[in-house]
Amino acid sequence: MRLRHAGGDTIHLGYCTNVHPAEDLAGILGQLDTYAVPVRAALDSDLLGLGLWLAAPVAAELAADPALRRRLRGELDARGLEVVTLNGFPYAAFQAPVVKHDVYHPDWTTEQRLTYTLNLARVLADLLPDDAARGSISTLPLAWRHPWDAERADAARHRLDQLAAGLAAVQHDTGREVRVGFEPEPGCVVESTGQAAALLSGMDTDRLGICLDLAHLACAWEEPTAALARLRSADLPVVKVQVSAAVEAADPTGGADALRRWVEPRFLHQTRGAGCAGVADPADPAYAADDLDAALDAELPGPWRVHYHVPLHAPPEEPLGSTLPVLRAALAALFEGPTAGCDHLDVETYTWGVLPAARRPGTDAELAAGIAAELAFARDELIGLGLHTERAVTTGETR
């Protein structure tokens, strides 16, 4: 859906489809009918935004075939769906039984990651609505932090230079601007905005910037206003925001039994104690663990924030909570002012299928209803900041 900022900017809000497992075009079209169309209907919206996830094989297929891209664009249009942003972080098999560290491969030291991302850019240029100002792609923050050395850092920097040149070529060929945002994440080479400023400054910021995931920001125990100021000082634009919330445990010792119900085998759930705030190495084992079960075994000092995306409208029951206060503070810092801090927003709760059993949707309809409830929550938060929804993009009529 689209909202209008007080300063006049159009804000695109959608949900990220990496929650769905489809990795070929037929499966992607099927998931549009199973989930996206019912979500749009539940929201009574003329237009629903998707942060589309395309696994590497289907991205390559689409990039090589203009007719196939036109078909996908037509299928989206026919369903009242728009795509201004792609999730280019997972390469493939993101809903496999076990993902864990595999999601960080191939990383930005490799040709495969570059090729995949430029394929996505070529696809997105043809999927963008005619009136969209630009497109965006989120990607991993270089690599997992181990192994990392000067040689790998140089290789990654070379790939980023190639990426910027490739994006310029896409714009030259299509007339459409696509930017890539590197997404700080716990445990990676770039986990915090401080590390982003130190390691990503100097890249081509006309085409490259930051994807700010608000759950990750919270897990790094960063204060949103200061974090955004740090990025501005480093001349790193926020090209995309993932509107997400993480699990919080004020007393992880007293809440240990409740936390154990959130341990699961598919994804990493990096856990950070409050002591990581503002330090040079937020992954220091004195206050950090790379998964929730490891944090429980190590009896990491609390309070904790756990990289476990939770539905925005349905935080965990006490004694646990969520990082919604960080989300709200970040949105306020981005949108309470004369200009919008970002125009592409994705609700990204990819963990619906691994939530504790009592909270997990049991049917496709229940999942669609949950996604719709999250989007309504995010929309209402933005309306509370003075934005308003656009009822019809063709007329500009609002409600």
Backbone hydrogen bonds, N-H to C=O, Kabsch-Sander energy under -0.5 kcal/mol:
donor,donor_aa,acceptor,acceptor_aa,energy
3,L,11,I,-2.6
4,R,388,H,-3.3
5,H,3,L,-0.5
5,H,9,D,-3.0
8,G,5,H,-2.5
11,I,3,L,-3.4
12,H,10,T,-0.5
12,H,343,D,-3.0
13,L,1,M,-3.1
13,L,11,I,-0.5
14,G,345,L,-1.9
15,Y,49,G,-1.6
16,C,347,V,-2.6
17,T,51,G,-2.1
19,V,16,C,-0.8
20,H,17,T,-1.9
28,I,24,D,-2.5
29,L,25,L,-2.6
30,G,26,A,-1.9
31,Q,27,G,-2.2
32,L,28,I,-1.5
33,D,29,L,-1.4
34,T,30,G,-2.2
35,Y,31,Q,-2.4
36,A,31,Q,-1.3
37,V,32,L,-2.8
39,V,35,Y,-2.4
40,R,36,A,-2.6
41,A,37,V,-2.3
42,A,38,P,-2.5
43,L,39,V,-1.7
44,D,40,R,-0.5
44,D,41,A,-1.1
45,S,40,R,-1.9
48,L,80,G,-2.2
49,G,13,L,-0.9
50,L,82,E,-2.5
51,G,15,Y,-2.8
52,L,50,L,-1.2
52,L,85,T,-1.2
54,L,52,L,-0.6
54,L,87,N,-0.5
55,A,53,W,-0.5
56,A,91,Y,-3.1
59,A,55,A,-2.3
60,A,56,A,-2.3
61,E,57,P,-2.0
62,L,58,V,-2.5
63,A,59,A,-2.5
64,A,60,A,-1.5
65,D,62,L,-1.2
69,R,65,D,-1.8
70,R,66,P,-2.4
71,R,67,A,-2.0
72,L,68,L,-2.3
73,R,69,R,-2.6
74,G,70,R,-2.4
75,E,71,R,-2.4
76,L,72,L,-2.2
77,D,73,R,-2.6
78,A,74,G,-2.4
79,R,75,E,-0.8
79,R,76,L,-0.9
80,G,77,D,-1.5
81,L,76,L,-2.4
82,E,48,L,-2.4
83,V,127,L,-0.5
85,T,50,L,-0.7
86,L,136,S,-2.2
87,N,52,L,-2.3
88,G,86,L,-0.8
88,G,138,S,-2.2
96,A,93,A,-1.4
99,V,266,R,-2.7
100,K,266,R,-2.5
102,D,99,V,-2.4
103,V,100,K,-1.2
104,Y,101,H,-1.9
105,H,102,D,-1.9
108,W,142,L,-2.9
110,T,107,D,-1.8
114,L,110,T,-1.2
115,T,111,E,-2.9
116,Y,112,Q,-2.5
117,T,113,R,-2.2
118,L,114,L,-2.4
119,N,115,T,-2.2
120,L,116,Y,-2.2
121,A,117,T,-2.0
122,R,118,L,-2.1
123,V,119,N,-2.2
124,L,120,L,-3.1
125,A,121,A,-2.1
126,D,122,R,-0.8
126,D,123,V,-1.0
127,L,123,V,-1.0
127,L,124,L,-0.6
128,L,124,L,-1.9
132,A,129,P,-1.7
135,G,177,E,-2.6
136,S,84,V,-1.9
137,I,179,R,-1.9
138,S,86,L,-2.1
139,T,181,G,-2.3
142,L,140,L,-2.3
143,A,141,P,-1.9
145,R,187,G,-1.9
153,A,149,D,-2.5
154,D,150,A,-2.4
155,A,151,E,-2.0
156,A,152,R,-2.4
157,R,153,A,-2.3
158,H,154,D,-2.1
159,R,155,A,-2.0
160,L,156,A,-2.3
161,D,157,R,-1.9
162,Q,158,H,-2.1
163,L,159,R,-2.6
164,A,160,L,-2.4
165,A,161,D,-2.0
166,G,162,Q,-2.5
167,L,163,L,-2.6
168,A,164,A,-2.0
169,A,165,A,-1.9
170,V,166,G,-2.1
171,Q,167,L,-2.2
172,H,168,A,-2.3
173,D,169,A,-2.4
174,T,170,V,-2.3
175,G,171,Q,-2.6
179,R,135,G,-2.5
180,V,207,R,-2.4
181,G,137,I,-3.2
182,F,180,V,-0.5
182,F,209,G,-2.7
183,E,139,T,-2.5
185,E,190,V,-1.8
188,C,185,E,-2.0
189,V,143,A,-3.0
190,V,141,P,-0.9
191,E,189,V,-0.7
196,A,192,S,-2.1
197,A,193,T,-2.6
198,A,194,G,-1.8
199,L,195,Q,-2.7
200,L,196,A,-2.6
201,S,196,A,-0.5
201,S,197,A,-0.6
203,M,200,L,-1.5
205,T,203,M,-1.3
207,R,204,D,-1.3
208,L,204,D,-2.2
209,G,180,V,-2.4
210,I,237,P,-3.0
211,C,182,F,-1.7
212,L,210,I,-0.6
212,L,240,K,-2.7
213,D,211,C,-0.9
214,L,212,L,-0.6
214,L,242,Q,-2.6
217,L,213,D,-2.4
218,A,214,L,-1.6
219,C,215,A,-2.3
220,A,216,H,-1.7
221,W,218,A,-2.0
222,E,217,L,-2.0
227,A,223,E,-2.5
228,L,224,P,-2.8
229,A,225,T,-2.0
230,R,226,A,-2.2
231,L,227,A,-2.0
232,R,228,L,-2.4
233,S,229,A,-2.5
234,A,230,R,-1.4
235,D,232,R,-1.7
236,L,231,L,-2.8
239,V,210,I,-2.1
239,V,237,P,-0.9
240,K,210,I,-1.2
241,V,344,H,-2.4
242,Q,212,L,-2.2
243,V,241,V,-0.7
243,V,346,D,-3.5
244,S,242,Q,-1.2
247,V,306,V,-1.4
248,E,321,G,-2.7
249,A,304,W,-2.3
250,A,319,P,-0.5
255,G,251,D,-2.2
256,A,253,T,-1.2
259,L,255,G,-2.6
260,R,256,A,-2.3
261,R,257,D,-0.8
261,R,258,A,-0.7
262,W,259,L,-2.1
263,V,260,R,-1.1
271,T,289,A,-2.5
272,R,305,R,-2.6
273,G,287,Y,-3.3
274,A,303,P,-1.5
276,C,273,G,-2.1
277,A,274,A,-1.7
279,V,276,C,-1.6
284,D,281,D,-1.8
287,Y,284,D,-2.2
288,A,284,D,-0.6
289,A,271,T,-2.4
295,A,291,D,-2.0
296,L,292,L,-2.2
297,D,293,D,-2.3
298,A,294,A,-2.3
299,E,295,A,-0.7
299,E,296,L,-0.6
300,L,295,A,-1.7
304,W,249,A,-2.7
305,R,272,R,-1.9
306,V,247,V,-3.0
307,H,270,Q,-3.4
308,Y,306,V,-2.7
310,V,245,A,-2.3
314,A,311,P,-1.3
320,L,317,E,-1.9
321,G,248,E,-2.5
323,T,246,A,-1.5
326,V,323,T,-0.9
327,L,323,T,-1.8
328,R,324,L,-2.9
329,A,325,P,-2.2
330,A,326,V,-2.6
331,L,327,L,-2.6
332,A,328,R,-2.3
333,A,329,A,-2.2
334,L,330,A,-1.8
335,F,331,L,-2.3
336,E,332,A,-2.4
337,G,335,F,-1.5
341,G,334,L,-2.2
345,L,12,H,-3.0
345,L,343,D,-0.5
346,D,241,V,-2.6
347,V,14,G,-2.7
348,E,243,V,-0.8
348,E,346,D,-0.7
350,Y,348,E,-0.8
352,W,349,T,-0.6
354,V,351,T,-2.0
355,L,351,T,-0.6
355,L,352,W,-0.9
359,R,356,P,-2.6
360,R,356,P,-0.8
360,R,357,A,-0.9
367,L,363,T,-2.0
368,A,364,D,-2.6
369,A,365,A,-2.3
370,G,366,E,-2.1
371,I,367,L,-2.5
372,A,368,A,-2.4
373,A,369,A,-2.1
374,E,370,G,-2.1
375,L,371,I,-2.4
376,A,372,A,-2.5
377,F,373,A,-2.1
378,A,374,E,-2.6
379,R,375,L,-3.0
380,D,376,A,-2.6
381,E,377,F,-2.1
382,L,378,A,-2.0
383,I,379,R,-2.5
384,G,380,D,-2.1
385,L,381,E,-0.5
385,L,382,L,-1.0
386,G,383,I,-1.9
387,L,382,L,-2.0
388,H,4,R,-1.6
390,E,2,R,-2.5
391,R,389,T,-0.6
391,R,397,E,-2.1
392,A,397,E,-1.5
396,G,392,A,-2.3
399,R,389,T,-1.2
